[in-house]
Amino acid sequence: MDDTNCPHPLSKRDAAALVGVLANLEGLVWVAGLDDHSVQTLLHRLESDGIAAPLGEGADPRYNVRQALNDLNQQLRYALGEYDSPHSSAPVPR
């Protein structure tokens, strides 16, 4: 999928709800609240959309999913006006 702006913006309410959903999902992945199959399903989707980095040998799929979810969350926060410029990716805790 290309990385251009959507033709129709989200409402602030919808964007704020997605921030919360992504944060909760990231937390569930971190504390093993999701089974490995669900994490792999999320990772494959995020990889196919170009959001998650491809999983390298020996890499932790949960870490890659958490990183991708966090990055998406930061972009939504930028869209909501919480940041003046797009937020660059910062590593999530291991």
PyMOL Python script that loads the backbone (N, CA, C, O; Angstrom):
from pymol import cmd

cmd.read_pdbstr("""\
ATOM      1  N   MET A   1       0.856  -1.175   0.000  1.00  0.00           N
ATOM      2  CA  MET A   1       0.000   0.000   0.000  1.00  0.00           C
ATOM      3  C   MET A   1       0.899   1.235   0.000  1.00  0.00           C
ATOM      4  O   MET A   1       1.919   1.272   0.689  1.00  0.00           O
ATOM      5  N   ASP A   2       0.512   2.243  -0.779  1.00  0.00           N
ATOM      6  CA  ASP A   2       1.344   3.446  -0.819  1.00  0.00           C
ATOM      7  C   ASP A   2       1.212   4.242   0.479  1.00  0.00           C
ATOM      8  O   ASP A   2       0.293   4.029   1.270  1.00  0.00           O
ATOM      9  N   ASP A   3       2.146   5.154   0.672  1.00  0.00           N
ATOM     10  CA  ASP A   3       2.219   5.901   1.931  1.00  0.00           C
ATOM     11  C   ASP A   3       1.791   7.350   1.723  1.00  0.00           C
ATOM     12  O   ASP A   3       2.480   8.277   2.148  1.00  0.00           O
ATOM     13  N   THR A   4       0.649   7.537   1.067  1.00  0.00           N
ATOM     14  CA  THR A   4       0.116   8.881   0.886  1.00  0.00           C
ATOM     15  C   THR A   4      -1.009   9.103   1.895  1.00  0.00           C
ATOM     16  O   THR A   4      -1.481   8.165   2.536  1.00  0.00           O
ATOM     17  N   ASN A   5      -1.425  10.351   2.022  1.00  0.00           N
ATOM     18  CA  ASN A   5      -2.510  10.665   2.947  1.00  0.00           C
ATOM     19  C   ASN A   5      -3.824  10.075   2.463  1.00  0.00           C
ATOM     20  O   ASN A   5      -4.051   9.925   1.263  1.00  0.00           O
ATOM     21  N   CYS A   6      -4.670   9.747   3.402  1.00  0.00           N
ATOM     22  CA  CYS A   6      -6.005   9.239   3.080  1.00  0.00           C
ATOM     23  C   CYS A   6      -6.832  10.353   2.448  1.00  0.00           C
ATOM     24  O   CYS A   6      -6.644  11.522   2.785  1.00  0.00           O
ATOM     25  N   PRO A   7      -7.734  10.017   1.548  1.00  0.00           N
ATOM     26  CA  PRO A   7      -8.559  11.052   0.934  1.00  0.00           C
ATOM     27  C   PRO A   7      -9.577  11.651   1.912  1.00  0.00           C
ATOM     28  O   PRO A   7     -10.041  12.774   1.713  1.00  0.00           O
ATOM     29  N   HIS A   8      -9.919  10.917   2.948  1.00  0.00           N
ATOM     30  CA  HIS A   8     -10.899  11.394   3.914  1.00  0.00           C
ATOM     31  C   HIS A   8     -10.321  11.249   5.321  1.00  0.00           C
ATOM     32  O   HIS A   8      -9.956  10.144   5.723  1.00  0.00           O
ATOM     33  N   PRO A   9     -10.232  12.338   6.071  1.00  0.00           N
ATOM     34  CA  PRO A   9      -9.617  12.264   7.403  1.00  0.00           C
ATOM     35  C   PRO A   9     -10.508  11.559   8.425  1.00  0.00           C
ATOM     36  O   PRO A   9     -11.726  11.475   8.266  1.00  0.00           O
ATOM     37  N   LEU A  10      -9.870  11.062   9.464  1.00  0.00           N
ATOM     38  CA  LEU A  10     -10.592  10.486  10.605  1.00  0.00           C
ATOM     39  C   LEU A  10     -11.093  11.608  11.500  1.00  0.00           C
ATOM     40  O   LEU A  10     -10.530  12.702  11.508  1.00  0.00           O
ATOM     41  N   SER A  11     -12.138  11.339  12.241  1.00  0.00           N
ATOM     42  CA  SER A  11     -12.557  12.298  13.259  1.00  0.00           C
ATOM     43  C   SER A  11     -11.585  12.212  14.439  1.00  0.00           C
ATOM     44  O   SER A  11     -10.924  11.190  14.625  1.00  0.00           O
ATOM     45  N   LYS A  12     -11.500  13.262  15.219  1.00  0.00           N
ATOM     46  CA  LYS A  12     -10.642  13.246  16.403  1.00  0.00           C
ATOM     47  C   LYS A  12     -11.067  12.137  17.358  1.00  0.00           C
ATOM     48  O   LYS A  12     -10.220  11.491  17.977  1.00  0.00           O
ATOM     49  N   ARG A  13     -12.353  11.916  17.479  1.00  0.00           N
ATOM     50  CA  ARG A  13     -12.858  10.860  18.365  1.00  0.00           C
ATOM     51  C   ARG A  13     -12.367   9.495  17.914  1.00  0.00           C
ATOM     52  O   ARG A  13     -11.915   8.691  18.729  1.00  0.00           O
ATOM     53  N   ASP A  14     -12.457   9.233  16.605  1.00  0.00           N
ATOM     54  CA  ASP A  14     -12.016   7.948  16.080  1.00  0.00           C
ATOM     55  C   ASP A  14     -10.509   7.767  16.238  1.00  0.00           C
ATOM     56  O   ASP A  14     -10.045   6.690  16.609  1.00  0.00           O
ATOM     57  N   ALA A  15      -9.747   8.825  15.954  1.00  0.00           N
ATOM     58  CA  ALA A  15      -8.291   8.743  16.103  1.00  0.00           C
ATOM     59  C   ALA A  15      -7.911   8.512  17.562  1.00  0.00           C
ATOM     60  O   ALA A  15      -7.018   7.714  17.850  1.00  0.00           O
ATOM     61  N   ALA A  16      -8.578   9.201  18.483  1.00  0.00           N
ATOM     62  CA  ALA A  16      -8.291   9.018  19.909  1.00  0.00           C
ATOM     63  C   ALA A  16      -8.636   7.599  20.355  1.00  0.00           C
ATOM     64  O   ALA A  16      -7.913   7.003  21.154  1.00  0.00           O
ATOM     65  N   ALA A  17      -9.730   7.063  19.843  1.00  0.00           N
ATOM     66  CA  ALA A  17     -10.101   5.680  20.179  1.00  0.00           C
ATOM     67  C   ALA A  17      -9.052   4.709  19.656  1.00  0.00           C
ATOM     68  O   ALA A  17      -8.690   3.755  20.346  1.00  0.00           O
ATOM     69  N   LEU A  18      -8.562   4.944  18.443  1.00  0.00           N
ATOM     70  CA  LEU A  18      -7.529   4.059  17.883  1.00  0.00           C
ATOM     71  C   LEU A  18      -6.223   4.142  18.666  1.00  0.00           C
ATOM     72  O   LEU A  18      -5.526   3.137  18.805  1.00  0.00           O
ATOM     73  N   VAL A  19      -5.879   5.327  19.181  1.00  0.00           N
ATOM     74  CA  VAL A  19      -4.697   5.465  20.039  1.00  0.00           C
ATOM     75  C   VAL A  19      -4.836   4.532  21.241  1.00  0.00           C
ATOM     76  O   VAL A  19      -3.894   3.822  21.594  1.00  0.00           O
ATOM     77  N   GLY A  20      -6.001   4.538  21.862  1.00  0.00           N
ATOM     78  CA  GLY A  20      -6.239   3.677  23.012  1.00  0.00           C
ATOM     79  C   GLY A  20      -6.225   2.204  22.661  1.00  0.00           C
ATOM     80  O   GLY A  20      -5.663   1.393  23.398  1.00  0.00           O
ATOM     81  N   VAL A  21      -6.837   1.852  21.545  1.00  0.00           N
ATOM     82  CA  VAL A  21      -6.867   0.449  21.114  1.00  0.00           C
ATOM     83  C   VAL A  21      -5.450  -0.043  20.825  1.00  0.00           C
ATOM     84  O   VAL A  21      -5.073  -1.133  21.256  1.00  0.00           O
ATOM     85  N   LEU A  22      -4.660   0.755  20.098  1.00  0.00           N
ATOM     86  CA  LEU A  22      -3.291   0.354  19.792  1.00  0.00           C
ATOM     87  C   LEU A  22      -2.450   0.210  21.056  1.00  0.00           C
ATOM     88  O   LEU A  22      -1.662  -0.728  21.172  1.00  0.00           O
ATOM     89  N   ALA A  23      -2.613   1.135  22.003  1.00  0.00           N
ATOM     90  CA  ALA A  23      -1.863   1.063  23.258  1.00  0.00           C
ATOM     91  C   ALA A  23      -2.236  -0.189  24.044  1.00  0.00           C
ATOM     92  O   ALA A  23      -1.364  -0.866  24.588  1.00  0.00           O
ATOM     93  N   ASN A  24      -3.517  -0.495  24.104  1.00  0.00           N
ATOM     94  CA  ASN A  24      -3.948  -1.702  24.807  1.00  0.00           C
ATOM     95  C   ASN A  24      -3.461  -2.965  24.109  1.00  0.00           C
ATOM     96  O   ASN A  24      -3.032  -3.914  24.765  1.00  0.00           O
ATOM     97  N   LEU A  25      -3.526  -2.979  22.799  1.00  0.00           N
ATOM     98  CA  LEU A  25      -3.056  -4.134  22.047  1.00  0.00           C
ATOM     99  C   LEU A  25      -1.552  -4.318  22.241  1.00  0.00           C
ATOM    100  O   LEU A  25      -1.082  -5.442  22.413  1.00  0.00           O
ATOM    101  N   GLU A  26      -0.807  -3.232  22.214  1.00  0.00           N
ATOM    102  CA  GLU A  26       0.638  -3.307  22.457  1.00  0.00           C
ATOM    103  C   GLU A  26       0.911  -3.904  23.841  1.00  0.00           C
ATOM    104  O   GLU A  26       1.800  -4.741  23.998  1.00  0.00           O
ATOM    105  N   GLY A  27       0.143  -3.469  24.837  1.00  0.00           N
ATOM    106  CA  GLY A  27       0.299  -4.009  26.184  1.00  0.00           C
ATOM    107  C   GLY A  27      -0.017  -5.488  26.252  1.00  0.00           C
ATOM    108  O   GLY A  27       0.690  -6.243  26.919  1.00  0.00           O
ATOM    109  N   LEU A  28      -1.063  -5.908  25.574  1.00  0.00           N
ATOM    110  CA  LEU A  28      -1.420  -7.332  25.558  1.00  0.00           C
ATOM    111  C   LEU A  28      -0.325  -8.183  24.918  1.00  0.00           C
ATOM    112  O   LEU A  28      -0.033  -9.285  25.382  1.00  0.00           O
ATOM    113  N   VAL A  29       0.267  -7.670  23.865  1.00  0.00           N
ATOM    114  CA  VAL A  29       1.362  -8.402  23.217  1.00  0.00           C
ATOM    115  C   VAL A  29       2.554  -8.495  24.171  1.00  0.00           C
ATOM    116  O   VAL A  29       3.214  -9.532  24.245  1.00  0.00           O
ATOM    117  N   TRP A  30       2.828  -7.409  24.901  1.00  0.00           N
ATOM    118  CA  TRP A  30       3.995  -7.356  25.787  1.00  0.00           C
ATOM    119  C   TRP A  30       3.863  -8.351  26.948  1.00  0.00           C
ATOM    120  O   TRP A  30       4.828  -9.037  27.286  1.00  0.00           O
ATOM    121  N   VAL A  31       2.690  -8.432  27.548  1.00  0.00           N
ATOM    122  CA  VAL A  31       2.523  -9.290  28.734  1.00  0.00           C
ATOM    123  C   VAL A  31       2.010 -10.682  28.367  1.00  0.00           C
ATOM    124  O   VAL A  31       1.507 -11.410  29.222  1.00  0.00           O
ATOM    125  N   ALA A  32       2.138 -11.042  27.102  1.00  0.00           N
ATOM    126  CA  ALA A  32       1.715 -12.359  26.615  1.00  0.00           C
ATOM    127  C   ALA A  32       0.220 -12.588  26.814  1.00  0.00           C
ATOM    128  O   ALA A  32      -0.214 -13.714  27.055  1.00  0.00           O
ATOM    129  N   GLY A  33      -0.561 -11.524  26.713  1.00  0.00           N
ATOM    130  CA  GLY A  33      -2.011 -11.642  26.792  1.00  0.00           C
ATOM    131  C   GLY A  33      -2.612 -12.134  25.489  1.00  0.00           C
ATOM    132  O   GLY A  33      -3.812 -12.396  25.409  1.00  0.00           O
ATOM    133  N   LEU A  34      -1.771 -12.259  24.463  1.00  0.00           N
ATOM    134  CA  LEU A  34      -2.198 -12.826  23.177  1.00  0.00           C
ATOM    135  C   LEU A  34      -1.344 -14.053  22.904  1.00  0.00           C
ATOM    136  O   LEU A  34      -0.145 -14.059  23.182  1.00  0.00           O
ATOM    137  N   ASP A  35      -1.964 -15.089  22.360  1.00  0.00           N
ATOM    138  CA  ASP A  35      -1.219 -16.309  22.055  1.00  0.00           C
ATOM    139  C   ASP A  35      -0.281 -16.066  20.870  1.00  0.00           C
ATOM    140  O   ASP A  35      -0.436 -15.097  20.126  1.00  0.00           O
ATOM    141  N   ASP A  36       0.678 -16.952  20.713  1.00  0.00           N
ATOM    142  CA  ASP A  36       1.693 -16.802  19.669  1.00  0.00           C
ATOM    143  C   ASP A  36       1.089 -16.752  18.263  1.00  0.00           C
ATOM    144  O   ASP A  36       1.569 -16.007  17.409  1.00  0.00           O
ATOM    145  N   HIS A  37       0.046 -17.537  18.021  1.00  0.00           N
ATOM    146  CA  HIS A  37      -0.582 -17.530  16.702  1.00  0.00           C
ATOM    147  C   HIS A  37      -1.175 -16.146  16.390  1.00  0.00           C
ATOM    148  O   HIS A  37      -1.037 -15.649  15.273  1.00  0.00           O
ATOM    149  N   SER A  38      -1.822 -15.538  17.366  1.00  0.00           N
ATOM    150  CA  SER A  38      -2.403 -14.202  17.158  1.00  0.00           C
ATOM    151  C   SER A  38      -1.315 -13.169  16.905  1.00  0.00           C
ATOM    152  O   SER A  38      -1.478 -12.280  16.069  1.00  0.00           O
ATOM    153  N   VAL A  39      -0.210 -13.283  17.625  1.00  0.00           N
ATOM    154  CA  VAL A  39       0.914 -12.358  17.419  1.00  0.00           C
ATOM    155  C   VAL A  39       1.471 -12.528  16.011  1.00  0.00           C
ATOM    156  O   VAL A  39       1.755 -11.537  15.337  1.00  0.00           O
ATOM    157  N   GLN A  40       1.630 -13.763  15.560  1.00  0.00           N
ATOM    158  CA  GLN A  40       2.125 -14.009  14.207  1.00  0.00           C
ATOM    159  C   GLN A  40       1.166 -13.448  13.152  1.00  0.00           C
ATOM    160  O   GLN A  40       1.601 -12.897  12.141  1.00  0.00           O
ATOM    161  N   THR A  41      -0.130 -13.592  13.393  1.00  0.00           N
ATOM    162  CA  THR A  41      -1.136 -13.059  12.466  1.00  0.00           C
ATOM    163  C   THR A  41      -1.010 -11.538  12.368  1.00  0.00           C
ATOM    164  O   THR A  41      -1.022 -10.976  11.273  1.00  0.00           O
ATOM    165  N   LEU A  42      -0.890 -10.880  13.518  1.00  0.00           N
ATOM    166  CA  LEU A  42      -0.703  -9.425  13.522  1.00  0.00           C
ATOM    167  C   LEU A  42       0.588  -9.034  12.811  1.00  0.00           C
ATOM    168  O   LEU A  42       0.608  -8.093  12.017  1.00  0.00           O
ATOM    169  N   LEU A  43       1.660  -9.759  13.099  1.00  0.00           N
ATOM    170  CA  LEU A  43       2.951  -9.443  12.491  1.00  0.00           C
ATOM    171  C   LEU A  43       2.887  -9.574  10.973  1.00  0.00           C
ATOM    172  O   LEU A  43       3.381  -8.704  10.257  1.00  0.00           O
ATOM    173  N   HIS A  44       2.289 -10.643  10.481  1.00  0.00           N
ATOM    174  CA  HIS A  44       2.195 -10.810   9.027  1.00  0.00           C
ATOM    175  C   HIS A  44       1.408  -9.672   8.388  1.00  0.00           C
ATOM    176  O   HIS A  44       1.772  -9.184   7.318  1.00  0.00           O
ATOM    177  N   ARG A  45       0.337  -9.252   9.039  1.00  0.00           N
ATOM    178  CA  ARG A  45      -0.449  -8.136   8.497  1.00  0.00           C
ATOM    179  C   ARG A  45       0.369  -6.850   8.496  1.00  0.00           C
ATOM    180  O   ARG A  45       0.390  -6.124   7.502  1.00  0.00           O
ATOM    181  N   LEU A  46       1.041  -6.570   9.606  1.00  0.00           N
ATOM    182  CA  LEU A  46       1.843  -5.351   9.707  1.00  0.00           C
ATOM    183  C   LEU A  46       3.012  -5.368   8.730  1.00  0.00           C
ATOM    184  O   LEU A  46       3.375  -4.329   8.179  1.00  0.00           O
ATOM    185  N   GLU A  47       3.602  -6.535   8.514  1.00  0.00           N
ATOM    186  CA  GLU A  47       4.683  -6.650   7.520  1.00  0.00           C
ATOM    187  C   GLU A  47       4.151  -6.420   6.113  1.00  0.00           C
ATOM    188  O   GLU A  47       4.772  -5.709   5.323  1.00  0.00           O
ATOM    189  N   SER A  48       3.002  -7.018   5.793  1.00  0.00           N
ATOM    190  CA  SER A  48       2.459  -6.886   4.434  1.00  0.00           C
ATOM    191  C   SER A  48       2.045  -5.450   4.124  1.00  0.00           C
ATOM    192  O   SER A  48       2.042  -5.036   2.965  1.00  0.00           O
ATOM    193  N   ASP A  49       1.696  -4.693   5.161  1.00  0.00           N
ATOM    194  CA  ASP A  49       1.353  -3.281   4.972  1.00  0.00           C
ATOM    195  C   ASP A  49       2.574  -2.372   5.027  1.00  0.00           C
ATOM    196  O   ASP A  49       2.457  -1.159   4.855  1.00  0.00           O
ATOM    197  N   GLY A  50       3.759  -2.965   5.268  1.00  0.00           N
ATOM    198  CA  GLY A  50       4.988  -2.169   5.315  1.00  0.00           C
ATOM    199  C   GLY A  50       5.161  -1.407   6.613  1.00  0.00           C
ATOM    200  O   GLY A  50       5.955  -0.469   6.676  1.00  0.00           O
ATOM    201  N   ILE A  51       4.426  -1.795   7.658  1.00  0.00           N
ATOM    202  CA  ILE A  51       4.504  -1.104   8.945  1.00  0.00           C
ATOM    203  C   ILE A  51       5.566  -1.743   9.833  1.00  0.00           C
ATOM    204  O   ILE A  51       6.333  -1.038  10.488  1.00  0.00           O
ATOM    205  N   ALA A  52       5.616  -3.070   9.858  1.00  0.00           N
ATOM    206  CA  ALA A  52       6.597  -3.789  10.678  1.00  0.00           C
ATOM    207  C   ALA A  52       7.788  -4.186   9.823  1.00  0.00           C
ATOM    208  O   ALA A  52       7.646  -4.531   8.650  1.00  0.00           O
ATOM    209  N   ALA A  53       8.959  -4.130  10.433  1.00  0.00           N
ATOM    210  CA  ALA A  53      10.168  -4.598   9.758  1.00  0.00           C
ATOM    211  C   ALA A  53      10.093  -6.117   9.625  1.00  0.00           C
ATOM    212  O   ALA A  53       9.545  -6.792  10.497  1.00  0.00           O
ATOM    213  N   PRO A  54      10.640  -6.653   8.540  1.00  0.00           N
ATOM    214  CA  PRO A  54      10.665  -8.115   8.405  1.00  0.00           C
ATOM    215  C   PRO A  54      11.388  -8.738   9.594  1.00  0.00           C
ATOM    216  O   PRO A  54      12.367  -8.190  10.099  1.00  0.00           O
ATOM    217  N   LEU A  55      10.902  -9.862  10.020  1.00  0.00           N
ATOM    218  CA  LEU A  55      11.457 -10.547  11.179  1.00  0.00           C
ATOM    219  C   LEU A  55      12.780 -11.202  10.802  1.00  0.00           C
ATOM    220  O   LEU A  55      12.815 -12.097   9.958  1.00  0.00           O
ATOM    221  N   GLY A  56      13.864 -10.758  11.424  1.00  0.00           N
ATOM    222  CA  GLY A  56      15.174 -11.339  11.175  1.00  0.00           C
ATOM    223  C   GLY A  56      15.358 -12.630  11.965  1.00  0.00           C
ATOM    224  O   GLY A  56      14.575 -12.940  12.863  1.00  0.00           O
ATOM    225  N   GLU A  57      16.382 -13.360  11.623  1.00  0.00           N
ATOM    226  CA  GLU A  57      16.666 -14.627  12.299  1.00  0.00           C
ATOM    227  C   GLU A  57      16.936 -14.365  13.780  1.00  0.00           C
ATOM    228  O   GLU A  57      17.755 -13.516  14.131  1.00  0.00           O
ATOM    229  N   GLY A  58      16.247 -15.094  14.628  1.00  0.00           N
ATOM    230  CA  GLY A  58      16.422 -14.961  16.069  1.00  0.00           C
ATOM    231  C   GLY A  58      15.686 -13.776  16.680  1.00  0.00           C
ATOM    232  O   GLY A  58      15.753 -13.567  17.891  1.00  0.00           O
ATOM    233  N   ALA A  59      14.982 -12.997  15.858  1.00  0.00           N
ATOM    234  CA  ALA A  59      14.261 -11.826  16.371  1.00  0.00           C
ATOM    235  C   ALA A  59      12.981 -12.260  17.079  1.00  0.00           C
ATOM    236  O   ALA A  59      12.418 -13.315  16.787  1.00  0.00           O
ATOM    237  N   ASP A  60      12.540 -11.435  18.002  1.00  0.00           N
ATOM    238  CA  ASP A  60      11.337 -11.707  18.780  1.00  0.00           C
ATOM    239  C   ASP A  60      10.128 -11.122  18.059  1.00  0.00           C
ATOM    240  O   ASP A  60      10.031  -9.902  17.927  1.00  0.00           O
ATOM    241  N   PRO A  61       9.197 -11.966  17.585  1.00  0.00           N
ATOM    242  CA  PRO A  61       8.034 -11.428  16.874  1.00  0.00           C
ATOM    243  C   PRO A  61       7.205 -10.490  17.740  1.00  0.00           C
ATOM    244  O   PRO A  61       6.635  -9.525  17.231  1.00  0.00           O
ATOM    245  N   ARG A  62       7.130 -10.756  19.038  1.00  0.00           N
ATOM    246  CA  ARG A  62       6.370  -9.873  19.923  1.00  0.00           C
ATOM    247  C   ARG A  62       6.984  -8.477  19.948  1.00  0.00           C
ATOM    248  O   ARG A  62       6.261  -7.481  19.981  1.00  0.00           O
ATOM    249  N   TYR A  63       8.301  -8.402  19.932  1.00  0.00           N
ATOM    250  CA  TYR A  63       8.963  -7.097  19.925  1.00  0.00           C
ATOM    251  C   TYR A  63       8.635  -6.348  18.633  1.00  0.00           C
ATOM    252  O   TYR A  63       8.311  -5.161  18.668  1.00  0.00           O
ATOM    253  N   ASN A  64       8.717  -7.036  17.496  1.00  0.00           N
ATOM    254  CA  ASN A  64       8.425  -6.375  16.223  1.00  0.00           C
ATOM    255  C   ASN A  64       6.990  -5.875  16.162  1.00  0.00           C
ATOM    256  O   ASN A  64       6.734  -4.783  15.654  1.00  0.00           O
ATOM    257  N   VAL A  65       6.055  -6.662  16.673  1.00  0.00           N
ATOM    258  CA  VAL A  65       4.652  -6.227  16.688  1.00  0.00           C
ATOM    259  C   VAL A  65       4.491  -5.018  17.600  1.00  0.00           C
ATOM    260  O   VAL A  65       3.845  -4.040  17.223  1.00  0.00           O
ATOM    261  N   ARG A  66       5.069  -5.076  18.792  1.00  0.00           N
ATOM    262  CA  ARG A  66       4.963  -3.939  19.720  1.00  0.00           C
ATOM    263  C   ARG A  66       5.556  -2.675  19.110  1.00  0.00           C
ATOM    264  O   ARG A  66       4.985  -1.592  19.240  1.00  0.00           O
ATOM    265  N   GLN A  67       6.708  -2.813  18.439  1.00  0.00           N
ATOM    266  CA  GLN A  67       7.342  -1.656  17.812  1.00  0.00           C
ATOM    267  C   GLN A  67       6.438  -1.060  16.739  1.00  0.00           C
ATOM    268  O   GLN A  67       6.266   0.157  16.671  1.00  0.00           O
ATOM    269  N   ALA A  68       5.869  -1.911  15.910  1.00  0.00           N
ATOM    270  CA  ALA A  68       4.993  -1.431  14.835  1.00  0.00           C
ATOM    271  C   ALA A  68       3.742  -0.765  15.399  1.00  0.00           C
ATOM    272  O   ALA A  68       3.328   0.285  14.909  1.00  0.00           O
ATOM    273  N   LEU A  69       3.140  -1.361  16.420  1.00  0.00           N
ATOM    274  CA  LEU A  69       1.941  -0.768  17.032  1.00  0.00           C
ATOM    275  C   LEU A  69       2.269   0.578  17.663  1.00  0.00           C
ATOM    276  O   LEU A  69       1.490   1.527  17.559  1.00  0.00           O
ATOM    277  N   ASN A  70       3.427   0.658  18.318  1.00  0.00           N
ATOM    278  CA  ASN A  70       3.838   1.918  18.932  1.00  0.00           C
ATOM    279  C   ASN A  70       4.073   2.994  17.872  1.00  0.00           C
ATOM    280  O   ASN A  70       3.658   4.141  18.041  1.00  0.00           O
ATOM    281  N   ASP A  71       4.730   2.623  16.792  1.00  0.00           N
ATOM    282  CA  ASP A  71       4.973   3.583  15.704  1.00  0.00           C
ATOM    283  C   ASP A  71       3.660   4.095  15.113  1.00  0.00           C
ATOM    284  O   ASP A  71       3.512   5.291  14.862  1.00  0.00           O
ATOM    285  N   LEU A  72       2.712   3.189  14.893  1.00  0.00           N
ATOM    286  CA  LEU A  72       1.394   3.603  14.392  1.00  0.00           C
ATOM    287  C   LEU A  72       0.711   4.555  15.375  1.00  0.00           C
ATOM    288  O   LEU A  72       0.110   5.556  14.985  1.00  0.00           O
ATOM    289  N   ASN A  73       0.820   4.213  16.654  1.00  0.00           N
ATOM    290  CA  ASN A  73       0.209   5.042  17.690  1.00  0.00           C
ATOM    291  C   ASN A  73       0.786   6.453  17.659  1.00  0.00           C
ATOM    292  O   ASN A  73       0.046   7.429  17.779  1.00  0.00           O
ATOM    293  N   GLN A  74       2.096   6.563  17.499  1.00  0.00           N
ATOM    294  CA  GLN A  74       2.738   7.882  17.466  1.00  0.00           C
ATOM    295  C   GLN A  74       2.280   8.683  16.250  1.00  0.00           C
ATOM    296  O   GLN A  74       2.122   9.901  16.332  1.00  0.00           O
ATOM    297  N   GLN A  75       2.065   8.003  15.119  1.00  0.00           N
ATOM    298  CA  GLN A  75       1.571   8.705  13.935  1.00  0.00           C
ATOM    299  C   GLN A  75       0.145   9.219  14.147  1.00  0.00           C
ATOM    300  O   GLN A  75      -0.198  10.311  13.695  1.00  0.00           O
ATOM    301  N   LEU A  76      -0.674   8.436  14.828  1.00  0.00           N
ATOM    302  CA  LEU A  76      -2.029   8.905  15.145  1.00  0.00           C
ATOM    303  C   LEU A  76      -1.979  10.096  16.099  1.00  0.00           C
ATOM    304  O   LEU A  76      -2.766  11.033  15.965  1.00  0.00           O
ATOM    305  N   ARG A  77      -1.068  10.061  17.051  1.00  0.00           N
ATOM    306  CA  ARG A  77      -0.925  11.187  17.983  1.00  0.00           C
ATOM    307  C   ARG A  77      -0.501  12.457  17.234  1.00  0.00           C
ATOM    308  O   ARG A  77      -0.955  13.556  17.551  1.00  0.00           O
ATOM    309  N   TYR A  78       0.370  12.290  16.243  1.00  0.00           N
ATOM    310  CA  TYR A  78       0.749  13.430  15.409  1.00  0.00           C
ATOM    311  C   TYR A  78      -0.474  13.957  14.660  1.00  0.00           C
ATOM    312  O   TYR A  78      -0.694  15.167  14.597  1.00  0.00           O
ATOM    313  N   ALA A  79      -1.269  13.046  14.090  1.00  0.00           N
ATOM    314  CA  ALA A  79      -2.479  13.453  13.366  1.00  0.00           C
ATOM    315  C   ALA A  79      -3.449  14.200  14.279  1.00  0.00           C
ATOM    316  O   ALA A  79      -4.164  15.099  13.835  1.00  0.00           O
ATOM    317  N   LEU A  80      -3.468  13.821  15.556  1.00  0.00           N
ATOM    318  CA  LEU A  80      -4.343  14.497  16.528  1.00  0.00           C
ATOM    319  C   LEU A  80      -3.806  15.856  16.962  1.00  0.00           C
ATOM    320  O   LEU A  80      -4.510  16.615  17.628  1.00  0.00           O
ATOM    321  N   GLY A  81      -2.561  16.169  16.591  1.00  0.00           N
ATOM    322  CA  GLY A  81      -1.980  17.456  16.950  1.00  0.00           C
ATOM    323  C   GLY A  81      -1.162  17.423  18.236  1.00  0.00           C
ATOM    324  O   GLY A  81      -0.797  18.478  18.755  1.00  0.00           O
ATOM    325  N   GLU A  82      -0.871  16.246  18.756  1.00  0.00           N
ATOM    326  CA  GLU A  82      -0.067  16.150  19.980  1.00  0.00           C
ATOM    327  C   GLU A  82       1.399  16.481  19.725  1.00  0.00           C
ATOM    328  O   GLU A  82       2.120  16.855  20.649  1.00  0.00           O
ATOM    329  N   TYR A  83       1.845  16.345  18.471  1.00  0.00           N
ATOM    330  CA  TYR A  83       3.212  16.672  18.077  1.00  0.00           C
ATOM    331  C   TYR A  83       3.153  17.672  16.930  1.00  0.00           C
ATOM    332  O   TYR A  83       2.210  17.669  16.139  1.00  0.00           O
ATOM    333  N   ASP A  84       4.177  18.532  16.847  1.00  0.00           N
ATOM    334  CA  ASP A  84       4.242  19.511  15.769  1.00  0.00           C
ATOM    335  C   ASP A  84       4.765  18.919  14.459  1.00  0.00           C
ATOM    336  O   ASP A  84       4.515  19.466  13.385  1.00  0.00           O
ATOM    337  N   SER A  85       5.482  17.813  14.549  1.00  0.00           N
ATOM    338  CA  SER A  85       6.005  17.153  13.356  1.00  0.00           C
ATOM    339  C   SER A  85       5.875  15.645  13.548  1.00  0.00           C
ATOM    340  O   SER A  85       5.709  15.169  14.671  1.00  0.00           O
ATOM    341  N   PRO A  86       5.950  14.900  12.453  1.00  0.00           N
ATOM    342  CA  PRO A  86       5.856  13.446  12.603  1.00  0.00           C
ATOM    343  C   PRO A  86       6.904  12.926  13.581  1.00  0.00           C
ATOM    344  O   PRO A  86       8.057  13.355  13.570  1.00  0.00           O
ATOM    345  N   HIS A  87       6.484  12.017  14.403  1.00  0.00           N
ATOM    346  CA  HIS A  87       7.334  11.463  15.451  1.00  0.00           C
ATOM    347  C   HIS A  87       8.218  10.373  14.858  1.00  0.00           C
ATOM    348  O   HIS A  87       7.718   9.448  14.218  1.00  0.00           O
ATOM    349  N   SER A  88       9.516  10.476  15.065  1.00  0.00           N
ATOM    350  CA  SER A  88      10.390   9.413  14.566  1.00  0.00           C
ATOM    351  C   SER A  88      10.330   8.212  15.501  1.00  0.00           C
ATOM    352  O   SER A  88      10.079   8.349  16.699  1.00  0.00           O
ATOM    353  N   SER A  89      10.561   7.055  14.942  1.00  0.00           N
ATOM    354  CA  SER A  89      10.478   5.816  15.693  1.00  0.00           C
ATOM    355  C   SER A  89      11.545   5.765  16.785  1.00  0.00           C
ATOM    356  O   SER A  89      12.716   6.062  16.546  1.00  0.00           O
ATOM    357  N   ALA A  90      11.121   5.387  17.972  1.00  0.00           N
ATOM    358  CA  ALA A  90      12.045   5.173  19.083  1.00  0.00           C
ATOM    359  C   ALA A  90      11.828   3.740  19.568  1.00  0.00           C
ATOM    360  O   ALA A  90      10.688   3.286  19.666  1.00  0.00           O
ATOM    361  N   PRO A  91      12.912   3.027  19.869  1.00  0.00           N
ATOM    362  CA  PRO A  91      12.759   1.623  20.271  1.00  0.00           C
ATOM    363  C   PRO A  91      11.893   1.482  21.518  1.00  0.00           C
ATOM    364  O   PRO A  91      12.041   2.236  22.480  1.00  0.00           O
ATOM    365  N   VAL A  92      10.988   0.505  21.488  1.00  0.00           N
ATOM    366  CA  VAL A  92      10.182   0.209  22.659  1.00  0.00           C
ATOM    367  C   VAL A  92      11.036  -0.619  23.627  1.00  0.00           C
ATOM    368  O   VAL A  92      12.000  -1.256  23.203  1.00  0.00           O
ATOM    369  N   PRO A  93      10.696  -0.617  24.923  1.00  0.00           N
ATOM    370  CA  PRO A  93      11.480  -1.413  25.873  1.00  0.00           C
ATOM    371  C   PRO A  93      11.407  -2.904  25.546  1.00  0.00           C
ATOM    372  O   PRO A  93      10.412  -3.393  25.010  1.00  0.00           O
ATOM    373  N   ARG A  94      12.468  -3.601  25.876  1.00  0.00           N
ATOM    374  CA  ARG A  94      12.513  -5.052  25.635  1.00  0.00           C
ATOM    375  C   ARG A  94      12.000  -5.795  26.831  1.00  0.00           C
ATOM    376  O   ARG A  94      11.959  -7.026  26.823  1.00  0.00           O
TER     377      ARG A  94
END
""", "prot")
cmd.dss("prot")
cmd.show_as("cartoon", "prot")
cmd.util.cbc("prot")
cmd.orient("prot")
